[in-house]
Amino acid sequence: MEMDHVKRGRWFLPETPDVLGLLRAQLAVTIEGIEAFARWAGGDQGAAQAVTDAEHRADAAKWELLGALREAFVTPLEPEDVFALSRGIDWILNYSRDLIRESEVMHAGPDSGIAEMARDLDEAVRLIDEAIAQLGGDGDRATASAQAAIRAERRLEQAYYRGMGELLEIESTRERISRREQYRRCARIGEMVVDVAERVVYAVVKQS
């Protein structure tokens, strides 16, 4: 009887969910949302709803991932790293949605500076996806893609400073304030990109 129990334990080990696959599924929806955000920033006002829709689906993907993480017997990354990556990815899209909402409330659409930053953000998030795809495998490629994402964010920073300087030329105080807040929100999204990219690098270091 005891031998039967041992055999059953040997054959019925806990399933190992594809944690990295679920993380990339969350990221895939986030890429959709950021692509829509870039379209909105470029003048497509109808893309705002696509950002909101993606944010809801990304939330569902995040919770599916966290549920799987609780059940996982072993994971390719430490659970704290998976959690931090998922949270950072979640915030990137959440902050993008919030920027759109604030723009609508303030009746101040995006300008060319926001459009440029949104394009940099779109590139950075895609590079993060490339980096995460290499986790647990090719650490050098994961690090290289994460570093490329950080460089894309640095270009976002440059656009931010240029845009903030140009705001001084706007005579309307109301418009100047609303656009300043949009720029600051974009800069905050950029900071989240760097946090996620650096977490990828940290995860690679711990695996080496």
C-alpha positions as CSV (number, residue, x, y, z in Angstrom):
1,M,0.0,0.0,0.0
2,E,2.8,2.3,0.9
3,M,4.5,1.5,-2.4
4,D,1.4,2.4,-4.3
5,H,1.4,5.8,-2.6
6,V,5.0,6.3,-3.6
7,K,4.2,5.4,-7.2
8,R,1.3,7.7,-7.3
9,G,3.4,10.6,-5.9
10,R,6.0,9.8,-8.6
11,W,3.6,9.9,-11.4
12,F,1.3,12.7,-10.3
13,L,3.6,15.6,-9.7
14,P,2.1,19.1,-9.8
15,E,1.9,20.6,-13.3
16,T,4.3,23.3,-14.2
17,P,2.4,26.2,-15.9
18,D,4.2,28.1,-18.6
19,V,4.9,31.2,-16.5
20,L,7.0,33.0,-19.1
21,G,4.4,32.2,-21.7
22,L,1.7,33.8,-19.6
23,L,4.0,36.8,-18.9
24,R,4.5,37.2,-22.6
25,A,0.7,36.9,-23.2
26,Q,0.2,39.8,-20.8
27,L,2.9,41.7,-22.7
28,A,1.4,40.9,-26.1
29,V,-1.8,42.7,-25.0
30,T,0.2,45.5,-23.6
31,I,2.0,45.9,-27.0
32,E,-1.5,46.1,-28.6
33,G,-2.4,48.8,-26.1
34,I,0.7,50.8,-26.6
35,E,0.5,50.6,-30.3
36,A,-3.1,52.0,-30.0
37,F,-1.7,54.7,-27.6
38,A,0.9,55.7,-30.3
39,R,-2.0,55.9,-32.9
40,W,-3.9,58.1,-30.5
41,A,-0.9,60.3,-29.9
42,G,-0.5,60.6,-33.6
43,G,-4.0,62.0,-34.0
44,D,-6.3,58.9,-34.2
45,Q,-8.8,59.8,-31.4
46,G,-10.7,56.6,-32.0
47,A,-7.7,54.6,-30.8
48,A,-8.4,55.8,-27.2
49,Q,-11.0,53.1,-26.8
50,A,-8.6,50.4,-28.0
51,V,-6.2,51.4,-25.2
52,T,-8.9,51.0,-22.6
53,D,-10.0,47.7,-24.1
54,A,-6.4,46.4,-24.1
55,E,-5.9,47.6,-20.5
56,H,-8.9,45.4,-19.3
57,R,-7.6,42.4,-21.2
58,A,-4.1,42.9,-19.9
59,D,-5.4,43.0,-16.3
60,A,-7.1,39.6,-16.9
61,A,-3.8,38.3,-18.3
62,K,-2.0,39.6,-15.3
63,W,-4.3,37.9,-12.8
64,E,-4.1,34.6,-14.8
65,L,-0.3,34.8,-14.6
66,L,-0.3,35.5,-10.8
67,G,-2.7,32.6,-10.3
68,A,-0.4,30.3,-12.2
69,L,2.5,31.6,-10.2
70,R,0.9,30.6,-7.0
71,E,0.3,27.1,-8.3
72,A,3.6,26.5,-10.0
73,F,5.9,23.8,-8.5
74,V,9.0,25.3,-10.2
75,T,9.4,28.4,-12.3
76,P,12.1,29.5,-14.8
77,L,12.6,32.7,-12.9
78,E,12.2,33.5,-9.2
79,P,8.6,34.3,-8.4
80,E,9.5,37.8,-7.1
81,D,11.1,38.6,-10.6
82,V,8.0,37.4,-12.4
83,F,5.8,39.4,-10.1
84,A,7.9,42.6,-10.6
85,L,8.0,42.2,-14.3
86,S,4.2,41.7,-14.5
87,R,3.5,44.6,-12.3
88,G,5.8,46.9,-14.2
89,I,4.3,45.9,-17.6
90,D,0.8,46.5,-16.1
91,W,1.7,50.0,-15.0
92,I,3.1,50.9,-18.4
93,L,-0.3,50.4,-19.9
94,N,-2.3,51.8,-17.0
95,Y,-0.3,55.0,-17.1
96,S,-0.9,55.3,-20.8
97,R,-4.6,54.9,-20.3
98,D,-4.6,57.5,-17.6
99,L,-2.8,60.0,-19.8
100,I,-5.6,59.7,-22.4
101,R,-8.2,60.1,-19.7
102,E,-6.6,63.3,-18.4
103,S,-6.2,64.6,-21.9
104,E,-9.9,64.1,-22.5
105,V,-10.9,65.8,-19.2
106,M,-8.7,68.7,-19.9
107,H,-9.8,69.0,-23.6
108,A,-6.2,69.0,-24.7
109,G,-5.2,66.5,-27.4
110,P,-1.7,65.2,-27.8
111,D,0.9,67.3,-29.7
112,S,3.9,66.3,-31.8
113,G,6.1,65.8,-28.7
114,I,3.7,63.3,-27.2
115,A,3.5,61.6,-30.5
116,E,7.3,61.2,-30.6
117,M,7.4,59.9,-27.1
118,A,4.6,57.4,-27.8
119,R,6.6,56.0,-30.8
120,D,9.7,55.6,-28.6
121,L,7.5,53.9,-26.0
122,D,6.1,51.5,-28.6
123,E,9.6,50.5,-29.7
124,A,10.8,50.1,-26.1
125,V,7.9,47.8,-25.1
126,R,8.6,45.6,-28.2
127,L,12.2,45.4,-27.2
128,I,11.2,44.3,-23.6
129,D,9.2,41.5,-25.2
130,E,12.3,40.4,-27.1
131,A,14.2,40.5,-23.9
132,I,11.7,38.4,-21.9
133,A,11.5,35.9,-24.7
134,Q,15.2,35.1,-24.0
135,L,14.9,34.7,-20.3
136,G,15.8,31.3,-19.1
137,G,17.7,30.8,-22.3
138,D,20.1,33.3,-23.9
139,G,21.0,35.7,-21.2
140,D,23.2,37.8,-23.4
141,R,20.4,38.4,-25.9
142,A,18.0,39.2,-23.1
143,T,20.4,41.8,-21.7
144,A,21.1,43.3,-25.1
145,S,17.3,43.7,-25.9
146,A,16.7,45.2,-22.4
147,Q,19.5,47.7,-22.9
148,A,18.1,48.6,-26.3
149,A,14.7,49.3,-24.6
150,I,16.5,51.6,-22.2
151,R,18.1,53.4,-25.1
152,A,14.6,53.9,-26.6
153,E,13.5,55.3,-23.3
154,R,16.5,57.7,-23.3
155,R,15.2,59.1,-26.7
156,L,11.8,59.5,-25.0
157,E,13.6,61.6,-22.3
158,Q,15.2,63.8,-24.9
159,A,11.8,64.4,-26.6
160,Y,10.4,65.2,-23.1
161,Y,13.0,67.9,-22.5
162,R,12.6,69.4,-25.9
163,G,8.8,69.5,-25.5
164,M,9.0,71.0,-22.0
165,G,11.1,73.8,-23.4
166,E,8.7,74.4,-26.2
167,L,5.8,74.7,-23.7
168,L,7.2,78.0,-22.6
169,E,6.2,79.5,-25.9
170,I,2.5,78.7,-25.3
171,E,0.6,81.8,-24.2
172,S,-2.5,80.0,-22.8
173,T,-1.8,79.1,-19.2
174,R,-4.5,76.4,-19.2
175,E,-3.0,74.7,-22.3
176,R,0.5,75.0,-21.0
177,I,-0.5,73.3,-17.7
178,S,-2.4,70.5,-19.3
179,R,0.4,69.7,-21.8
180,R,2.9,69.8,-19.0
181,E,1.0,67.2,-17.2
182,Q,0.8,65.0,-20.3
183,Y,4.6,65.3,-20.7
184,R,5.2,64.4,-17.1
185,R,2.9,61.3,-17.4
186,C,4.9,60.2,-20.5
187,A,8.1,60.6,-18.6
188,R,6.7,58.5,-15.8
189,I,5.8,55.8,-18.3
190,G,9.3,55.9,-19.5
191,E,10.6,55.4,-16.0
192,M,8.5,52.2,-15.8
193,V,10.0,51.0,-19.0
194,V,13.5,51.4,-17.5
195,D,12.3,49.6,-14.3
196,V,11.1,46.6,-16.3
197,A,14.2,46.5,-18.5
198,E,16.5,46.6,-15.5
199,R,14.5,43.9,-13.8
200,V,15.2,41.7,-16.9
201,V,18.9,42.4,-16.5
202,Y,18.8,41.6,-12.8
203,A,17.0,38.3,-13.5
204,V,19.7,37.4,-16.0
205,V,22.4,38.2,-13.4
206,K,20.8,36.0,-10.8
207,Q,20.6,33.1,-13.3
208,S,24.3,33.4,-14.3
